[in-house]
Amino acid sequence: MENIKIAVDGPAGSGKTTTAKIVAENLGYVYIDTGAMYRAVTLKAMRDAVKFDDASLAEMMQSTEIELRTSDRGQRTILNGEDVSEDIRLPEVTKNVSPVSAVGCVREKLVAMQRELGRAGAVVMDGRDIGTEVFPNAELKIFLVASVEARAERRTLELSRSGIEFSVEEIKKQITDRDHYDSTRKISPLRKASDAVEIDTSDMTIEEQAIIIIDAARKIIKA
């Protein structure tokens, strides 16, 4: 039980990515950012002017190779040999990732990749359907939530640090729209697994929420 799987799910801006990275580093586990994979597919579809429908994306996926590499700059996302780690975080990608992620052929291919990456355990994987679809038997499932206001402020600050300026109100609308889309889509909607531990991060620091998950993981490992 030293190599457990930890699934971290939750809506946009709840702190999944940063928290999961800290947890993985602390435990000596591998971190896998599944959201980056969907963003890479979205970026390619936008670049190639591919329609966001099953037939068009299915054809595109045949020539789409995604790799997650670990480097001294953290996990890098490689799309057909190109490092697109920065490009996939652009606002226009964020705006379109939900409809692309909802397409069956995209999820089928990426979920298969994610299961293979985490098959041996010792992994912290974050996303929206890790505990419900990718690894429903994960030993530890976490579901992070936070108020829309808190999430909008975090995302606005994050974009500002990258030189991208948006108002909190603009980001709040984007988050609200994405929450609705992700939770109501037919394929693998965003939802809390029945056995997941819910953590409200609205008034927590990243370090505080990471400690809760690390402590929970260590209890399972020791047990």
Secondary structure, 3 states (H helix, E strand, C coil): CCCCEEEEECCCCCCHHHHHHHHHHHHCCEEEEHHHHHHHHHHHHHHCCCCCCHHHHHHHHCCCCEEEEEECCEEEEEECCEECCCHHHCHHHHHHHHHHHCCHHHHHHHHHHHHHHCCCCCEEEEECCHHHHHCCCCCEEEEEECCHHHHHHHHHHHHHHCCCCCCHHHHHHHHHHHHHHHHHCCCCCCCCCCCCEEEECCCCCHHHHHHHHHHHHHHHHHC
